[in-house]
Amino acid sequence: MSNSSKYDLTEFTILDATNILEYATSHFAAIWIACDQSHMPRLPAYKASFVWHLQWEVDSFVFPYINICMVFNTHPTMTNLLHSILSRFSHLQTRNITGEQFYAKFFAHCSPHDPELRSTHRVVLKYAHDWWKDHFDTLGFALPSLDVNEVLDMMADHFEQLPMGAMLLPGPAVAGQVEGDPLLNQILAVKACVQHLSDSLERMLQEKTMMAAVAASSMSKLEGPMDELEEALLTSRQP
């Protein structure tokens, strides 16, 4: 699934990071739902394998891209569900909780059905490396080390499965970027996104204004017939 050409990280933008983290959130939502509904016995070996697989998820789809943003001194948008999961991972990685405690907290506090974390709308039918759909604790899946090209390809496949309107809009074209100057390129990308949003809002307001004008015109055309109808009704009631 990897592209033949390598992705240039100097072209990496906040929008790229946000899309990847959105994709990661979808993974976690699908994992929570599938494993919560599973009838597999929750033995210690099962829980340990689950935590190991979930660690692969954050190592593949979350931490590298948060780190890139930190290097570029930028901050990607993160869903409430992903924020809740990473909060539990921080406790696990600093050894404030055990793997078994992490497992319990994940299912107690990271439900995609929670109104504040709701993410069920992000779940799709097909995922690459969907280890959670089988007996992952006994089959011993070989999980690969993914490069950015593979992650971007999987992210694109994910968004293609979402219904129209549910996926993030593609970003605008960014002009004037300079090779070797990631901070300037980030500023240019943000400026382009803001301009794109401004233009979209302006077009929407223009469309709403036109619709309002058409509605007002239609209402004014009805005033004459309505007056005539009212007069006819009053006349018909006279003795």
Secondary structure, 3 states (H helix, E strand, C coil): CCCCCCCCHHHCCHHHHHHHHHHHHHHHHHHHHHHHHCCCCCCHHHHHHHHHHHHHHHHHHCHHHHHHHHHCCCCCCCCHHHHHHHHHHHHHHCCCCCHHHHHHHHHHHCCCCCCCCCCHHHCCCCCCCCHHHCCHHHHCCCCCCCCHHHHHHHHHHHHHHCCCCCCCCCCCCCCCCCCCCHHHHHHHHHHHHHHHHHHHHHHHHHHHHHHHHHHHHHHHHHHHHHHHHHHHHHHHCCC
